[in-house]
Every structure is written in structure tokens, then in C-alpha cells.
Amino acid sequence: MKEKEKRNGYAVNFFISGALKEQLEELARRQERTLADVIRLALRTAVPVLRGMWEAEDRLVADWAARIAAGSVTPKVLRAATELSSRDGDRRGRDS
């Protein structure tokens, strides 16, 4: 396997939900591609998107921290932002 890894990359094993697997298989069937091709493309596409989202999130947090430190954010505004963030957090982590 090591010689094959040198030529073709690395094998990664992970678990996904049945619903997500069905969605990926349906995409593969419709596009006449292998499931592996669809997963590789999804990962290649997702990595730059995730990087951009997390960089934007880091900038947003830094901006909020600077505003709070400067005293330009009122407790009411901070409370509202925290409530919105916690509601959004309820939707995170779902893979279907």
C-alpha cells in the first residue's frame, strides 16, 4: 500500500450519515462519476470555502473584541449578538 500511496495520495476513512451517503451516491449516478470522484471534488471545493469562512469569522471576532475593548458596544447590542450567534450554533454540525 505504501508504494500506491506515493503514486496516488493517501487513503482516508471516516463515517458519514446514511442520508449524506445517499445524496453523494445520487450525485455520482446523475453525473456518471464514481462515488470517490464526487467525494474528492466535494472536499477540494469545500476546503477553500471553509478557509474563507473561518478567516472571515476570525476577523469578525477580532473586530468585536476591539469594539468591546473600546467601549463602543452597549450591553444590549452584545446580548442581541450573542442570542443570534447561539441560534445559529443550533444549526451547526449537521451533515445532512
N, C-alpha and C positions, 0 to 999 in steps of 0.2 A: 504493500500500500504506500510506503514512503516514496518509492520511485514515481508512482502515479500522482501523488500529491505534488511532487516537484513539477510535474508537467501540467497538471490540471487545476491546481489550487488545493483547497482544504475541504474536508467534509465537516459539516456542522449538523448536529442533531438537536431538535427542540420540539416541544409539544405545542400544538395549536388546538383550538376548539374544532369540533366537528363542523360547525356552521362555517367557520372560516375556510376549512379544507374544501368544503363543497363549493364555496364561492371561487376559490382558486382553481379547482378542477373544472368548473363551468367555463371560466375564462380560457383555460387551456384547450378545452374542447372547441369552443367557439372560434378561437384563433388558430386551431390546428397546431398547437405547440405542446411540448411536454410540460408536465407539472413543474419539473425542476427549472425549465426555462422561465416560466411565469414567476416562480418564487425568486429566482436570481434577478429578473428585471424589476420586480417589486422592491427588492432590497436595494438595488442600485439606484432606483428612483427615490426611495424613502430616505436614504442617508443624507443627501444634501438638503432635503426638506426639513428633516429633524434638526440638522445642524443650524439651519437658518432660524427655525422656530426657537430653539434654545438660546441662540445668540440674542435674538430679539427679547426673549424673556429676561436674560441677564441684564440687558440694557435697561429694560423697564424696571427691574428690581433696583438697580443702581440709581436710576432717576428718582424712584420713590424714596429710597433711603436718603438721598441728598435733600429732597424736599422736606422730608420729616425732620432731618437734622437741622435744616434751616428754619424750621417752624412755620413753613408755608402751607402745611396740610392740617386742616382742622380735624379734631376727633370724629366729627360727623362724617366727613369725607372718607377718612380712614376706615371707619366702621362700614360704610357702604361698599367700599372697595373690597374689604375682607369678606363681606357677605357674598358679593358677586363671585369672588375667587373660590369660595368654598362650594358654591353651587356648581361652578364649572368643574371643580375637582370631583364631584359626584359622578360626572360622565367619563372621567379618565379611566384608563386601564381596561376598557372593554375591547375585545379583539374580534367582535362580530360585526 
